[in-house]
């Protein structure tokens, strides 16, 4: 055991020393780039031909025949940390907001693990889904008799049609929202209980790894929120996730306290 420690301990010291030297080297390079015109912008550094953002980023390698109304060839690269954009002195005929791109990037919502590989084929995108990527299985609505009505692939059901109004369980309650200027909006909220399920693509045959979201679906009788009456319009409907053992009414009252529109 001590023999192993004798080997590992010096190795760790060497790693720390080399890591510090590398950071110092990067700092010197960054200072040099600043002299060459690299300036701070948002959370990164940029000049007229490049932008660099020191952050974690899902791997990407793309070559675009231009960028947003810039007809210079653009290279986008990240190995997992650091996000680099290069604008090469090669001009194309594409001076538009969405020019063709070639390459690939890994995609996943937010900071989650990627769940698909996206191939950039000019103006088209081809998604190659990973085995663990989630795929929709069902949407269920609670009925008046206490049972669930399921919509699945191959069995489409539009629960917003009039024919379901007498089958699905609806509840109606008063809802109050206070704007920033103190104006009180008195509304009527009609709610129903909804459940959605997703499963990993390679394990759709079992519910063992499924993700289930139970929520209330809400419809207001008039616009709610700061945009009410404007050209953008206020909120007329939304959903809110139910907590364990929470009733639909309790969920609505919690949303009334927490949610801002």
N, C-alpha and C positions, 0 to 999 in steps of 0.2 A: 504493500500500500504506500509506504513512504517513498519507494522507488518511483511509483507513478507520480506522486506529488512533486518529486524532485524534477521530473520532466515537465509537468504541466505548469508549475509555478513560473519558471523562467520564460516559458512560452507566452504566458499571459502578460508578463512584464514587457516582453518584446512587442506584443500586439498593441498594448497601451502606448508605448513609445512611438511606434510607427503611426498609429492613429493620430496622435497629437501632431506629429510632423506633417502628416497629410493635411490636417485641418489648417495648420500654419501656412502650408504651401497654397492651399485654396484661398486663404485670406490675402496672401500676397498677390495672387492672380486677380482676385476681385478688385483689389486696390489698383492694379494695373489697368483693368478694364474701365474703372471709374475715370482714370486719366484719359482713356481713349474715348470717353463720351458715354459710358454706360451709366445710366441714371436710375434712381429708385422710383418705382411705380407700383402702387398698390402693395402687394406682398412679394414683389420680385424686382428684377433689374432689366433694363431695356435700352436699346438705342434704335437707330433707323433700320438696322438689318437683323436684329435679334432680340429675343426676350427670354429671360430665364427666371423660373420660379422655384426656389428651394423648398420643396415639399414632397410628401409621398404622393405618388400618382400611379394609377394602374398602367402597366406597360402599353406603349403605343409607338408605332412607326408609320407615319403617313407622309406621302408626297402629294402636295396639291398643286394644280395648275393655276395657282393664284390663291388669294384669301379674300376677306371681305372687302370688295371693291378695290383690290390691289392685285394687279396682274403679274406680280413677281412670283416665281415658283417658291412655294413654302414647304419646308421640311419640319415635321413635328416629331419629337422623339422623347421618350422616357423609358428607362429600364426598370422603373419601380420607385426611384427617388430622383427628384429633379425633373422639371418640365421645360423643355427647350423648344423654342420656335425660331427657325432661321428663314430669312427672306433673301433668296439668292438673286444675284443680278442677271436673271434670265426672265425675260418678259414673254407672256403668252397673249393669246387673243381674248382671254377670259377676264373681263372687268365687271364682275357681278358679285352678288352676295353669297352665292353657293356654287363655286367652280368645282370641276371634277377632282376627286381625290383617289389615291391608290395606296394600298397598304392594309394595316389592320390595327385594331385596338381591342383591349379587354374591357368588357362592360359589366357593371353591377351598380345598383342604386346606392347612392351615398358612399359611405366608407365601408360597405359590406364587401365580402369576398366576391370576385367577379363570377358571373354565372353564364357568360356567353362570350364567344369570340366573334368579333364583327370584321368582316372582310370588306374593304372599300374598293369598289369596282367602278370607278368613274362617278357617275351620278347615282349609282345603285349601292345598296348595302345588303350583304348576305350574313344572316345570323346563324352561327353554329352553337347550339345550346349545350351546356355542360350537363352531365348526368344529374347533378344536384340542383339544377335550376328548377324553380317552382313553376308548375303549370296549373291553370285553373281547372277545378274538378266540378264544382257545383256552386250555385247560389240558391239559398233556401229562405223562404218567408214563412213566418208563423201564421197558422190559420186560426179561425175562430174556434175550431174544435180542439185546439191545443196541439195539433200535429203539424209537421213541417211539410211544405210544398216545395219540391226540388226542381230546379232547372239544371240540366246537365248538357254536355255535348251530344248533339243528336236529338235532344228533347228540349228545344228552345221554348221559353215562356216569357212573355212580356208582362210582368206583374203590375205595370202602370196602366194597363188597359182596363176599361170599365168592367169587363167581365169578371175581374178579380176583386173588385171593390167589396162584394158581399161575401167573399171567401176568406180573404186575408184579414187578420185582426188589426184594426186601426183604433188608436186612442187619440183624443183631442184634448189639449190643455192650453191655458193661457200662457203666454211667453212675454217677458219684459226685457227690453234691451235699452241701455242708456248710452247715448252718444257722448263723445268727448266734450261737446259744448253743453251737456246737461239735459239735452232733449230726451224725453222718455218715449220709446216706441212700444206700444201695446199691440201684441200680435197674437194670433191663434196658431198653435203648432199641432199638426197632425202627424202622428208617429206610428211606425210599425217596426217589428223586430226582424232583423235580417242576419243571415249567417253565410259566410263565404269560406270555401275550402280550396287550398292549393296543395299539390303533392310534388315531390321530386320526380322528374321525368322518367327515371329508371326504376322508380318505386311507386308508381301509380296504382299498383295492384294491392297496396297495403296502406292503411291509415296510420301506421306506426310513426312515420316521419312527416305527417301532414301538418300544415299550418292552417288554423281555423280562426277567423275573426268574426266575432258576434258584435253587432252594433244596432243602433236605432237609426232608421231612415226618417228624416224630418222634412216636412213641407210646410212653409209658412203661407198665410193668407195674404201677405203683403211683403214688400221689400224690407230687409233688415240690414242695419249696418251703416257705416259712414258714407257709403256710395249711394244710399237711397235717394231716389229722385234725380240722380245725375245721368249723364249719357252712358256711363259704365253700368249703372244699375246696382241695386243692393242684392243681398242674398235671398233667394226664394226657396232654397232647399239645400240640405247637407246631410252628413251622417256623423255619428259620434260613437266611439268604441265603448261597449259595456264592460264594466269591471266585474270580476267574479261575484256572483250572488247579488248583483245589482239589478233592480227592477227598471223597466223602461222609463218610468216617471222619475226615479232617482237619478238616472243617467241624464235625462233632460234638464233637471234642476242643477246638476253639476255642470253641465254645458252652459247653462244660463249664467253661472258664476265665473266660469273659466274662459269661455271662448270669446274672441274679439273678431268682429266682422268689419 
